[in-house]
Amino acid sequence: MNPLEDHLAGLEAAIAPFRKQAGRLEEWGARLAHHLGRGGRLLVAGNGGSAAEAQHLAAELVGRLRGERMPLSAIALTPDSSAVTAISNDYGFEEVFARQVRAHGRRDDVLLLLSTSGRSPNLVTAARAAKEIGVHTWAMVGQAPNPLADACDEVLRCPSEDSQVVQELHLVAVHVMCEYIDQHLIPYTAQPGKEPGQGQPGQREMVTV
């Protein structure tokens, strides 16, 4: 067994089916540019390696991916150890993200949940909490169907049975989506205070440049 060749073969096998649905990333990027560029908020969460990916995404948006641009409001629900342990202790681990969603989410904000299996009860509970308060729910998952995909409004599937490959494709998806956000954010940075459209992230309108 050659771990490198086996791993690369698994990644290669997953790229073609991933590419077929990766067009969703431009749509998500455009809608997030519209929402975040007007002061809206993105909440993002995951467990384990997906928690790291969630924090990575938030860092790219609050900071920057490439060129200089306005900071965007993105909150990872994973790194606050005091909140995570207090909520888990008082309400149970299934509520660890849901309670934060209820605290930070506002109507028409977006909650993005990352999971390789799509079976994490705390993510499913967070998606349900988001829907209760009018927050749009998106998921990046691996194989489907799964409970998280069923619980969310929209889903990007990274089809592989290997959780490592799924996480690597999630990282590609995070970077590509951020690229699209930066592209579609141009009207907001070029013309401060001007709103190029009235649609919300849950609608199909896209901001064009």
C-alpha positions as CSV (number, residue, x, y, z in Angstrom):
1,M,0.0,0.0,0.0
2,N,1.3,3.5,-0.9
3,P,-0.5,6.1,1.2
4,L,0.4,8.9,-1.1
5,E,-0.8,7.2,-4.3
6,D,-3.9,5.9,-2.6
7,H,-4.8,9.3,-1.2
8,L,-4.2,11.1,-4.5
9,A,-6.2,8.5,-6.4
10,G,-9.2,9.1,-4.0
11,L,-8.9,12.8,-4.5
12,E,-8.7,12.5,-8.3
13,A,-11.8,10.3,-8.4
14,A,-13.8,12.8,-6.4
15,I,-12.8,15.9,-8.5
16,A,-14.9,15.2,-11.5
17,P,-18.3,14.7,-9.7
18,F,-17.3,17.7,-7.5
19,R,-16.7,19.9,-10.5
20,K,-20.2,19.1,-11.8
21,Q,-21.9,20.9,-8.9
22,A,-19.2,23.4,-8.0
23,G,-21.0,26.0,-10.0
24,R,-23.1,26.5,-6.9
25,L,-20.0,28.3,-5.4
26,E,-20.3,31.2,-7.7
27,E,-24.0,31.6,-6.9
28,W,-23.3,31.4,-3.1
29,G,-20.4,33.8,-3.6
30,A,-22.5,36.4,-5.4
31,R,-25.3,36.1,-2.9
32,L,-22.9,36.5,0.0
33,A,-21.3,39.5,-1.6
34,H,-24.7,41.1,-1.8
35,H,-25.6,40.2,1.7
36,L,-22.3,40.8,3.5
37,G,-21.6,43.9,1.4
38,R,-24.7,45.5,2.8
39,G,-23.8,44.7,6.4
40,G,-25.3,41.2,6.7
41,R,-23.7,38.4,8.6
42,L,-22.4,34.9,7.9
43,L,-22.4,32.3,10.7
44,V,-20.3,29.2,10.1
45,A,-19.7,26.0,12.1
46,G,-18.4,22.4,12.0
47,N,-16.8,19.8,14.2
48,G,-13.2,18.7,14.4
49,G,-11.4,19.3,11.1
50,S,-14.6,21.0,9.8
51,A,-14.4,23.4,12.8
52,A,-10.9,24.4,11.5
53,E,-12.4,24.9,8.0
54,A,-15.1,27.1,9.5
55,Q,-12.6,29.3,11.3
56,H,-10.5,29.4,8.1
57,L,-13.5,30.7,6.1
58,A,-14.3,33.4,8.8
59,A,-10.7,34.5,8.8
60,E,-10.6,34.9,5.0
61,L,-13.7,37.1,5.1
62,V,-12.9,39.3,8.1
63,G,-9.4,39.6,6.9
64,R,-8.8,39.1,3.2
65,L,-8.2,36.4,0.6
66,R,-6.0,38.3,-1.9
67,G,-6.5,42.0,-2.7
68,E,-7.5,44.8,-0.3
69,R,-11.2,45.1,0.4
70,M,-13.7,46.0,3.1
71,P,-13.9,43.6,6.1
72,L,-17.0,41.3,6.0
73,S,-18.9,40.0,9.0
74,A,-18.3,36.3,9.4
75,I,-18.5,34.5,12.8
76,A,-17.2,31.0,13.4
77,L,-19.2,29.4,16.2
78,T,-16.4,27.1,17.2
79,P,-13.4,29.0,18.8
80,D,-15.0,30.6,21.9
81,S,-14.1,28.0,24.4
82,S,-16.0,29.6,27.2
83,A,-19.3,29.8,25.2
84,V,-18.8,26.3,23.8
85,T,-18.1,24.7,27.2
86,A,-20.8,26.6,29.0
87,I,-23.5,25.8,26.5
88,S,-22.4,22.2,26.3
89,N,-22.4,21.9,30.1
90,D,-25.8,23.7,30.7
91,Y,-27.8,22.6,27.6
92,G,-25.9,19.6,26.1
93,F,-23.6,19.3,23.2
94,E,-26.4,19.1,20.7
95,E,-27.2,22.8,21.5
96,V,-23.7,24.1,21.3
97,F,-24.2,25.8,17.9
98,A,-28.0,26.2,18.0
99,R,-27.9,28.6,21.0
100,Q,-25.2,30.7,19.3
101,V,-27.3,30.8,16.1
102,R,-30.2,32.2,18.1
103,A,-27.9,34.7,19.8
104,H,-26.1,36.0,16.7
105,G,-28.3,35.3,13.8
106,R,-30.7,37.9,12.3
107,R,-33.4,37.3,9.7
108,D,-31.9,36.8,6.2
109,D,-28.4,36.1,7.6
110,V,-26.7,32.9,6.3
111,L,-25.6,29.9,8.4
112,L,-23.1,27.6,6.6
113,L,-22.5,24.2,8.2
114,L,-19.5,22.0,7.2
115,S,-19.6,18.2,7.8
116,T,-17.9,15.2,6.2
117,S,-20.6,12.8,7.3
118,G,-23.6,15.1,7.5
119,R,-24.7,13.2,10.6
120,S,-23.6,15.5,13.5
121,P,-26.7,16.2,15.7
122,N,-25.4,19.6,16.8
123,L,-25.2,20.8,13.2
124,V,-28.7,19.5,12.4
125,T,-30.0,21.2,15.5
126,A,-28.3,24.4,14.5
127,A,-29.9,24.3,11.1
128,R,-33.3,23.8,12.6
129,A,-32.7,26.8,15.0
130,A,-31.7,28.9,12.1
131,K,-34.9,28.2,10.2
132,E,-36.9,29.2,13.2
133,I,-35.5,32.7,13.2
134,G,-35.4,33.2,9.4
135,V,-31.7,32.5,8.8
136,H,-30.8,30.8,5.5
137,T,-29.1,27.4,5.9
138,W,-26.4,26.1,3.6
139,A,-24.3,23.0,4.0
140,M,-21.1,21.5,2.6
141,V,-21.1,17.8,3.1
142,G,-19.7,14.5,1.8
143,Q,-21.8,11.7,0.6
144,A,-25.6,12.2,0.5
145,P,-28.3,11.7,1.5
146,N,-27.7,12.5,5.1
147,P,-29.5,14.3,7.9
148,L,-27.7,17.6,7.6
149,A,-28.3,17.8,3.8
150,D,-32.0,17.2,4.4
151,A,-32.2,19.9,7.1
152,C,-30.6,22.7,5.1
153,D,-32.0,24.9,2.3
154,E,-29.1,24.3,-0.1
155,V,-26.2,21.8,-0.2
156,L,-22.9,21.4,-1.8
157,R,-21.9,17.7,-1.9
158,C,-18.3,16.6,-2.1
159,P,-18.8,12.9,-3.1
160,S,-16.2,10.7,-1.5
161,E,-16.2,7.9,1.1
162,D,-13.0,9.3,2.5
163,S,-13.5,12.0,5.1
164,Q,-10.0,13.4,4.4
165,V,-10.8,13.9,0.7
166,V,-14.1,15.5,1.6
167,Q,-12.3,18.0,3.9
168,E,-9.8,18.8,1.2
169,L,-12.6,19.5,-1.3
170,H,-14.3,21.7,1.4
171,L,-11.1,23.7,1.6
172,V,-11.1,24.1,-2.2
173,A,-14.8,25.2,-2.0
174,V,-14.0,27.7,0.8
175,H,-11.2,29.3,-1.2
176,V,-13.2,29.4,-4.5
177,M,-16.3,30.8,-2.8
178,C,-14.2,33.6,-1.3
179,E,-12.8,34.3,-4.7
180,Y,-16.3,34.7,-6.1
181,I,-17.3,36.9,-3.1
182,D,-14.4,39.2,-3.9
183,Q,-15.4,39.4,-7.5
184,H,-19.0,40.2,-6.9
185,L,-18.2,42.6,-4.1
186,I,-16.7,45.1,-6.5
187,P,-19.9,47.2,-6.9
188,Y,-20.0,47.8,-3.1
189,T,-16.4,48.8,-2.8
190,A,-16.4,50.9,-6.0
191,Q,-19.6,52.8,-5.1
192,P,-19.9,53.0,-1.3
193,G,-23.5,53.2,0.0
194,K,-25.0,52.2,-3.3
195,E,-27.1,49.0,-3.4
196,P,-26.9,47.2,-6.8
197,G,-29.9,44.9,-6.0
198,Q,-32.7,44.3,-3.6
199,G,-32.6,40.5,-3.5
200,Q,-31.8,38.5,-0.3
201,P,-29.5,35.5,0.0
202,G,-32.4,33.1,0.0
203,Q,-33.5,34.4,-3.4
204,R,-32.0,33.6,-6.8
205,E,-31.0,37.1,-7.7
206,M,-27.3,37.5,-8.3
207,V,-25.1,40.6,-8.1
208,T,-23.4,41.0,-11.4
209,V,-20.3,43.1,-12.3
